[in-house]
């Protein structure tokens, strides 16, 4: 695909992976049966985060270089409509389980934009969160969004009530939190801390950290298997992936060597 591949999201049926290419401003579409690129979609400047809707019909791509979000029709792999303007330097995006809303982290604006996916327009005012929000994930019941605020010291996770779009809790984690993933049962949030070389495990019932797992150097991305038994963590500077046993919150086996600077990770359904 070339250099500067950042975000990755897999369709709900597991047949395709959408990978953003920051330097090219494009999205590569991979056929997971053959592991070949079948399409390249031009989006906005500096494409970064990507999320696919639960019905698999659209992919939402954030373009930090243009402060926009592009929407891809996954049936035709073409962009739908005009780019959606959001805040400054959008990096992360997550879609609610019912597919009606997309939550976008605006890194420099320290806010979250909420997109109505029926109209592809921003609704309401931006939600103020912590400093430099990057990763975002929504709970399986759709009631809360967890936002990793990637400030180097005093890193936090903001918890948003999606009914009111207001912050209801702020959880202290490690230094430089970036990636966040929610367990399938909704009881835990896993947050990568790039400067602490750790993953914080948050109990979503109490919004407190219940475990801290040491991994390799500069963990950035995290994804959890559909059965909830494993969390896969991309370690940017170590060029490998750590696997966490979620029953014990310990690393299992040796790190898996991958390509240079793993940035995003997604697990097939």
C-alpha positions in Angstrom: 0.0 0.0 0.0 2.9 2.4 0.5 3.9 4.4 3.5 2.0 6.2 6.3 -0.8 3.8 6.9 -2.6 4.7 10.1 -6.1 3.7 10.9 -7.9 0.4 10.1 -11.5 -0.8 10.4 -13.0 -4.1 9.3 -16.6 -4.5 7.9 -19.0 -6.3 10.1 -19.0 -9.3 7.8 -15.2 -9.5 7.9 -14.8 -9.4 4.2 -13.0 -6.1 3.8 -10.6 -3.9 5.7 -10.4 -0.1 5.2 -6.9 1.4 5.8 -6.2 5.1 5.8 -3.0 6.4 4.2 -2.1 9.8 5.8 0.5 11.0 3.2 -1.7 10.1 0.2 -5.0 11.3 1.6 -6.5 8.0 0.5 -8.1 4.8 1.9 -7.1 1.4 0.7 -9.7 -1.4 0.6 -8.4 -4.9 1.3 -10.1 -8.1 0.4 -9.6 -10.2 3.6 -10.0 -13.5 1.7 -7.1 -12.8 -0.6 -5.3 -10.0 1.4 -5.0 -7.8 -1.7 -6.0 -4.2 -2.3 -9.1 -4.1 -4.4 -9.8 -0.3 -4.4 -8.2 3.0 -3.4 -10.5 5.8 -2.4 -9.4 9.5 -2.4 -10.6 11.3 0.7 -9.2 14.4 2.4 -5.8 15.7 3.4 -4.0 13.5 5.9 -6.6 10.7 6.3 -6.2 9.1 9.8 -8.9 7.4 11.8 -11.7 5.3 10.2 -14.8 3.5 11.4 -17.4 1.4 9.6 -21.1 1.6 10.4 -22.7 -1.5 12.0 -24.6 -2.3 8.8 -21.4 -2.2 6.8 -22.7 0.3 4.3 -20.5 3.3 5.0 -17.0 4.1 6.3 -16.3 7.4 8.1 -12.8 8.7 7.6 -11.3 11.7 9.5 -9.0 14.1 7.6 -6.9 16.1 10.1 -5.2 18.0 7.3 -8.6 19.4 6.1 -10.5 19.4 9.4 -13.2 17.2 7.8 -14.8 13.8 7.8 -15.4 11.9 4.5 -18.0 9.3 4.1 -17.4 6.3 1.8 -20.2 4.1 0.3 -18.7 0.7 0.8 -20.8 -0.9 -2.0 -19.2 1.3 -4.6 -16.1 2.5 -2.7 -16.8 6.1 -3.6 -17.2 9.2 -1.4 -20.7 10.3 -0.6 -21.5 14.0 -0.7 -19.2 16.8 0.5 -16.7 16.5 3.4 -18.2 17.2 6.8 -16.5 20.1 8.6 -15.6 19.3 12.2 -13.1 20.8 14.7 -9.4 21.3 14.4 -7.2 18.3 13.7 -9.7 15.4 13.9 -8.0 12.1 14.7 -10.4 9.5 16.0 -13.9 8.4 15.1 -16.4 5.8 16.6 -19.9 5.0 15.6 -22.8 4.1 17.9 -24.1 0.5 17.8 -27.3 1.7 16.2 -25.4 3.5 13.5 -27.1 6.8 14.1 -24.2 8.9 15.4 -20.5 9.2 14.7 -18.3 10.7 17.5 -15.1 12.5 16.2 -12.2 13.6 18.4 -10.9 17.1 17.6 -7.3 16.9 18.9 -6.4 20.6 18.8 -9.9 21.9 19.6 -10.0 19.6 22.7 -13.5 18.6 21.8 -15.8 16.0 20.3 -18.0 16.6 17.2 -21.2 14.5 16.9 -22.4 13.6 13.4 -25.9 12.6 12.6 -25.3 9.7 10.1 -28.8 10.1 8.5 -28.0 13.6 7.3 -24.2 13.6 7.6 -24.3 16.9 9.5 -22.8 17.9 12.8 -25.5 18.2 15.5 -25.3 20.4 18.6 -22.2 22.2 19.9 -18.8 20.5 20.3 -18.4 18.6 23.5 -15.5 19.9 25.6 -13.2 17.1 26.9 -9.6 16.9 28.1 -6.5 18.0 26.3 -5.7 16.5 22.9 -8.3 13.8 22.5 -7.3 11.1 20.1 -9.0 7.6 20.5 -12.7 7.1 21.1 -14.9 4.1 21.6 -18.6 3.6 22.3 -20.0 1.0 24.7 -22.0 -1.8 23.2 -25.3 -0.5 24.6 -24.5 2.9 23.1 -25.0 4.9 26.3 -21.4 6.1 26.7 -18.4 7.2 24.7 -14.9 6.9 26.2 -12.3 9.4 24.9 -8.6 9.1 25.4 -7.1 12.6 26.1 -3.5 12.2 24.9 -1.8 15.0 27.0 1.7 13.8 27.9 1.4 14.2 31.7 -1.8 13.7 33.7 -3.5 11.7 30.9 -7.2 11.2 31.3 -10.2 9.5 29.7 -13.4 11.5 29.4 -16.7 9.6 29.7 -19.6 11.0 27.7 -23.3 10.3 28.3 -24.5 9.9 24.7 -28.1 10.8 25.6 -27.1 14.2 26.8 -23.7 14.5 25.0 -22.1 15.7 28.2 -19.1 14.5 30.2 -20.1 12.6 33.2 -16.7 11.4 34.5 -13.0 11.9 34.0 -10.7 8.9 34.7 -7.0 9.3 35.3 -4.9 6.8 33.4 -1.2 6.7 32.3 0.9 9.2 30.4 -0.2 9.9 26.8 -3.3 7.8 26.4 -4.2 7.3 22.7 -6.1 4.2 21.9 -9.3 2.9 23.5 -11.4 -0.2 23.1 -14.5 -1.5 25.0 -15.0 -5.2 25.9 -17.9 -6.8 24.1 -19.8 -7.1 27.4 -19.3 -3.4 28.0 -17.8 -3.8 31.5 -14.2 -2.7 30.7 -12.4 -0.1 28.6 -8.8 -0.8 27.6 -6.6 2.3 27.1 -3.1 2.5 25.7 -0.6 4.9 27.3 2.1 5.6 24.8 4.5 7.3 27.3 4.0 4.8 30.1 4.3 1.7 28.0 1.1 0.4 29.7 -2.5 -0.4 29.1 -5.0 0.9 31.7 -8.1 -1.2 32.3 -11.2 0.8 33.4 -14.2 -0.7 35.1 -17.0 1.0 33.2 -19.4 0.5 36.1 -17.4 2.6 38.5 -15.2 4.5 36.0 -12.0 3.6 38.0 -8.8 1.9 36.8 -8.8 -1.7 38.1 -5.6 -2.9 36.4 -2.5 -1.6 34.6 -0.8 -4.0 32.1 2.8 -3.4 31.1 3.4 -4.0 27.4 6.2 -3.0 24.9 7.4 0.4 23.8 4.9 3.1 22.9 1.5 1.3 22.7 -0.8 3.2 20.5 -3.7 1.1 19.2 -5.9 -1.6 20.9 -8.6 -3.9 19.7 -10.5 -6.7 21.5 -11.7 -10.0 20.0 -15.4 -10.6 19.6 -15.5 -13.1 22.4 -13.7 -10.7 24.7 -10.9 -13.0 25.7 -8.0 -11.2 24.1 -6.9 -7.6 23.6 -4.3 -6.9 20.8 -2.0 -3.9 21.4 0.1 -2.3 18.6 3.4 -1.1 20.1 4.6 1.7 17.8 8.3 1.8 18.7 8.8 -1.9 19.3 7.3 -2.9 15.9 5.2 -5.6 17.5 1.9 -6.5 19.0 1.2 -7.6 22.6 -1.6 -9.9 23.4 -3.5 -9.5 26.7 -5.5 -12.2 28.4 -8.5 -10.2 29.5 -9.5 -12.8 32.2 -6.2 -12.1 34.1 -5.2 -8.8 32.5 -1.7 -10.2 31.8 0.3 -10.4 28.6 0.3 -13.9 27.1 3.2 -15.3 25.1 5.9 -13.3 23.3 5.1 -10.1 21.3 4.2 -10.7 17.7 6.6 -9.0 15.3 5.0 -7.0 12.6 6.0 -4.2 10.2 7.5 -0.8 11.2 5.5 1.5 13.5 2.2 -0.3 13.9 -0.4 2.4 14.4 -3.8 0.9 14.0 -5.3 -2.6 14.8 -8.6 -4.2 14.2 -10.0 -7.7 14.7 -12.3 -9.5 12.3 -15.7 -10.5 13.5 
